[in-house]
Structures are given as C-alpha cells and as structure tokens.
Amino acid sequence: MRATPSALISEKGQRVQLRVLGRFYQLSQDELRTVLGIPAGPPGLGITVDRDRLQFEFEGQPIIELTEKQLKRLLSRQPAKES
C-alpha cells in the first residue's frame, strides 16, 4: 500500500513541504509558483488533498488542480529526499 500525497505549509506560507508518490519535496512558495507556471505574488497559499488530487490556491490566481502523477512530473527537477 502506498502513502497518499500530503502537504504542509509553514513559515507563514513561505515554505511548502510535499509528499508525492513516496518522495518528499521542500520548496519556497516562489519555487512552487515557478513549478506550477504562475507568476510571483503575495504570500497566501491553500492546498487541498483529495486522494490522488491536489488543489493549489494562491491569492489572486485561479485554482490549479493536478493529479499526484502530474505534480510529480513537474517536481522531477527539484531535489528530493526518499521517504
């Protein structure tokens, strides 16, 4: 059985920790915006996890919804730590 994705936002929205397909990623909010292809903006981030789908809500931007596999592809260039 594999772990479901998870997300933790810390440092007043400046740091994001993600677990995607068994790997851990730590990014700044700006790095996450870059990965998702949206412009820099003010702090303010919400992440919803529902089974294998993640929704990212940044202030002033449309909601971005991705599957765990889609997010993994986008994060593939980021440093990761094995679980």
Biotite code that builds the C-alpha atoms (Angstrom):
import biotite.structure as struc

atoms = struc.array([
    struc.Atom([0.000, 0.000, 0.000], chain_id="A", res_id=1, res_name="MET", atom_name="CA", element="C"),
    struc.Atom([1.420, 3.385, -0.930], chain_id="A", res_id=2, res_name="ARG", atom_name="CA", element="C"),
    struc.Atom([1.043, 6.577, 1.053], chain_id="A", res_id=3, res_name="ALA", atom_name="CA", element="C"),
    struc.Atom([-1.360, 9.217, -0.156], chain_id="A", res_id=4, res_name="THR", atom_name="CA", element="C"),
    struc.Atom([0.031, 12.642, -1.052], chain_id="A", res_id=5, res_name="PRO", atom_name="CA", element="C"),
    struc.Atom([0.323, 15.219, 1.692], chain_id="A", res_id=6, res_name="SER", atom_name="CA", element="C"),
    struc.Atom([1.215, 18.881, 2.077], chain_id="A", res_id=7, res_name="ALA", atom_name="CA", element="C"),
    struc.Atom([2.379, 21.130, 4.894], chain_id="A", res_id=8, res_name="LEU", atom_name="CA", element="C"),
    struc.Atom([2.635, 24.910, 4.682], chain_id="A", res_id=9, res_name="ILE", atom_name="CA", element="C"),
    struc.Atom([4.943, 26.581, 7.221], chain_id="A", res_id=10, res_name="SER", atom_name="CA", element="C"),
    struc.Atom([6.748, 29.823, 7.999], chain_id="A", res_id=11, res_name="GLU", atom_name="CA", element="C"),
    struc.Atom([3.629, 31.911, 7.415], chain_id="A", res_id=12, res_name="LYS", atom_name="CA", element="C"),
    struc.Atom([3.105, 30.450, 3.947], chain_id="A", res_id=13, res_name="GLY", atom_name="CA", element="C"),
    struc.Atom([6.696, 30.853, 2.785], chain_id="A", res_id=14, res_name="GLN", atom_name="CA", element="C"),
    struc.Atom([7.733, 27.137, 2.885], chain_id="A", res_id=15, res_name="ARG", atom_name="CA", element="C"),
    struc.Atom([5.885, 24.160, 1.439], chain_id="A", res_id=16, res_name="VAL", atom_name="CA", element="C"),
    struc.Atom([6.629, 20.509, 2.124], chain_id="A", res_id=17, res_name="GLN", atom_name="CA", element="C"),
    struc.Atom([5.036, 17.947, -0.159], chain_id="A", res_id=18, res_name="LEU", atom_name="CA", element="C"),
    struc.Atom([4.969, 14.146, -0.169], chain_id="A", res_id=19, res_name="ARG", atom_name="CA", element="C"),
    struc.Atom([4.257, 12.922, -3.687], chain_id="A", res_id=20, res_name="VAL", atom_name="CA", element="C"),
    struc.Atom([4.477, 9.260, -4.731], chain_id="A", res_id=21, res_name="LEU", atom_name="CA", element="C"),
    struc.Atom([6.636, 8.455, -1.703], chain_id="A", res_id=22, res_name="GLY", atom_name="CA", element="C"),
    struc.Atom([9.134, 11.306, -2.152], chain_id="A", res_id=23, res_name="ARG", atom_name="CA", element="C"),
    struc.Atom([9.467, 14.446, -0.063], chain_id="A", res_id=24, res_name="PHE", atom_name="CA", element="C"),
    struc.Atom([9.954, 17.905, -1.548], chain_id="A", res_id=25, res_name="TYR", atom_name="CA", element="C"),
    struc.Atom([10.681, 21.183, 0.251], chain_id="A", res_id=26, res_name="GLN", atom_name="CA", element="C"),
    struc.Atom([10.127, 24.370, -1.702], chain_id="A", res_id=27, res_name="LEU", atom_name="CA", element="C"),
    struc.Atom([9.610, 28.028, -1.072], chain_id="A", res_id=28, res_name="SER", atom_name="CA", element="C"),
    struc.Atom([6.274, 29.449, -2.168], chain_id="A", res_id=29, res_name="GLN", atom_name="CA", element="C"),
    struc.Atom([8.081, 31.218, -5.030], chain_id="A", res_id=30, res_name="ASP", atom_name="CA", element="C"),
    struc.Atom([9.663, 27.924, -6.179], chain_id="A", res_id=31, res_name="GLU", atom_name="CA", element="C"),
    struc.Atom([6.259, 26.230, -6.085], chain_id="A", res_id=32, res_name="LEU", atom_name="CA", element="C"),
    struc.Atom([4.773, 29.063, -8.156], chain_id="A", res_id=33, res_name="ARG", atom_name="CA", element="C"),
    struc.Atom([7.556, 28.584, -10.701], chain_id="A", res_id=34, res_name="THR", atom_name="CA", element="C"),
    struc.Atom([6.967, 24.808, -10.837], chain_id="A", res_id=35, res_name="VAL", atom_name="CA", element="C"),
    struc.Atom([3.249, 25.408, -11.399], chain_id="A", res_id=36, res_name="LEU", atom_name="CA", element="C"),
    struc.Atom([3.888, 28.083, -14.034], chain_id="A", res_id=37, res_name="GLY", atom_name="CA", element="C"),
    struc.Atom([2.298, 31.034, -12.264], chain_id="A", res_id=38, res_name="ILE", atom_name="CA", element="C"),
    struc.Atom([3.841, 34.448, -11.613], chain_id="A", res_id=39, res_name="PRO", atom_name="CA", element="C"),
    struc.Atom([5.314, 35.598, -8.311], chain_id="A", res_id=40, res_name="ALA", atom_name="CA", element="C"),
    struc.Atom([2.827, 37.135, -5.945], chain_id="A", res_id=41, res_name="GLY", atom_name="CA", element="C"),
    struc.Atom([1.974, 37.897, -2.334], chain_id="A", res_id=42, res_name="PRO", atom_name="CA", element="C"),
    struc.Atom([2.041, 35.218, 0.375], chain_id="A", res_id=43, res_name="PRO", atom_name="CA", element="C"),
    struc.Atom([-1.178, 33.293, 0.632], chain_id="A", res_id=44, res_name="GLY", atom_name="CA", element="C"),
    struc.Atom([-1.492, 29.644, -0.273], chain_id="A", res_id=45, res_name="LEU", atom_name="CA", element="C"),
    struc.Atom([-4.020, 26.909, 0.355], chain_id="A", res_id=46, res_name="GLY", atom_name="CA", element="C"),
    struc.Atom([-3.540, 23.270, -0.589], chain_id="A", res_id=47, res_name="ILE", atom_name="CA", element="C"),
    struc.Atom([-6.317, 20.691, -0.625], chain_id="A", res_id=48, res_name="THR", atom_name="CA", element="C"),
    struc.Atom([-5.507, 16.979, -0.953], chain_id="A", res_id=49, res_name="VAL", atom_name="CA", element="C"),
    struc.Atom([-8.259, 14.576, -2.040], chain_id="A", res_id=50, res_name="ASP", atom_name="CA", element="C"),
    struc.Atom([-6.998, 11.049, -2.681], chain_id="A", res_id=51, res_name="ARG", atom_name="CA", element="C"),
    struc.Atom([-4.527, 11.431, -5.570], chain_id="A", res_id=52, res_name="ASP", atom_name="CA", element="C"),
    struc.Atom([-5.531, 15.007, -6.474], chain_id="A", res_id=53, res_name="ARG", atom_name="CA", element="C"),
    struc.Atom([-4.062, 18.243, -5.142], chain_id="A", res_id=54, res_name="LEU", atom_name="CA", element="C"),
    struc.Atom([-5.546, 21.727, -5.485], chain_id="A", res_id=55, res_name="GLN", atom_name="CA", element="C"),
    struc.Atom([-3.356, 24.795, -5.094], chain_id="A", res_id=56, res_name="PHE", atom_name="CA", element="C"),
    struc.Atom([-4.977, 28.130, -4.268], chain_id="A", res_id=57, res_name="GLU", atom_name="CA", element="C"),
    struc.Atom([-2.749, 31.195, -4.474], chain_id="A", res_id=58, res_name="PHE", atom_name="CA", element="C"),
    struc.Atom([-4.093, 34.632, -3.701], chain_id="A", res_id=59, res_name="GLU", atom_name="CA", element="C"),
    struc.Atom([-5.259, 36.318, -6.906], chain_id="A", res_id=60, res_name="GLY", atom_name="CA", element="C"),
    struc.Atom([-4.784, 33.216, -9.102], chain_id="A", res_id=61, res_name="GLN", atom_name="CA", element="C"),
    struc.Atom([-7.194, 30.590, -10.448], chain_id="A", res_id=62, res_name="PRO", atom_name="CA", element="C"),
    struc.Atom([-7.198, 27.255, -8.591], chain_id="A", res_id=63, res_name="ILE", atom_name="CA", element="C"),
    struc.Atom([-4.721, 24.760, -10.034], chain_id="A", res_id=64, res_name="ILE", atom_name="CA", element="C"),
    struc.Atom([-5.734, 21.094, -9.756], chain_id="A", res_id=65, res_name="GLU", atom_name="CA", element="C"),
    struc.Atom([-3.275, 18.312, -10.531], chain_id="A", res_id=66, res_name="LEU", atom_name="CA", element="C"),
    struc.Atom([-3.077, 14.589, -10.043], chain_id="A", res_id=67, res_name="THR", atom_name="CA", element="C"),
    struc.Atom([-0.240, 13.251, -7.951], chain_id="A", res_id=68, res_name="GLU", atom_name="CA", element="C"),
    struc.Atom([1.464, 11.950, -11.113], chain_id="A", res_id=69, res_name="LYS", atom_name="CA", element="C"),
    struc.Atom([1.181, 15.316, -12.882], chain_id="A", res_id=70, res_name="GLN", atom_name="CA", element="C"),
    struc.Atom([2.704, 17.090, -9.881], chain_id="A", res_id=71, res_name="LEU", atom_name="CA", element="C"),
    struc.Atom([5.484, 14.503, -9.686], chain_id="A", res_id=72, res_name="LYS", atom_name="CA", element="C"),
    struc.Atom([6.423, 15.254, -13.303], chain_id="A", res_id=73, res_name="ARG", atom_name="CA", element="C"),
    struc.Atom([6.547, 18.982, -12.590], chain_id="A", res_id=74, res_name="LEU", atom_name="CA", element="C"),
    struc.Atom([8.653, 18.444, -9.469], chain_id="A", res_id=75, res_name="LEU", atom_name="CA", element="C"),
    struc.Atom([11.046, 15.996, -11.111], chain_id="A", res_id=76, res_name="SER", atom_name="CA", element="C"),
    struc.Atom([13.729, 18.660, -11.483], chain_id="A", res_id=77, res_name="ARG", atom_name="CA", element="C"),
    struc.Atom([13.599, 19.615, -7.798], chain_id="A", res_id=78, res_name="GLN", atom_name="CA", element="C"),
    struc.Atom([15.855, 17.982, -5.170], chain_id="A", res_id=79, res_name="PRO", atom_name="CA", element="C"),
    struc.Atom([14.003, 15.222, -3.338], chain_id="A", res_id=80, res_name="ALA", atom_name="CA", element="C"),
    struc.Atom([14.557, 13.079, -0.266], chain_id="A", res_id=81, res_name="LYS", atom_name="CA", element="C"),
    struc.Atom([13.456, 9.451, -0.200], chain_id="A", res_id=82, res_name="GLU", atom_name="CA", element="C"),
    struc.Atom([10.904, 8.541, 2.448], chain_id="A", res_id=83, res_name="SER", atom_name="CA", element="C"),
])
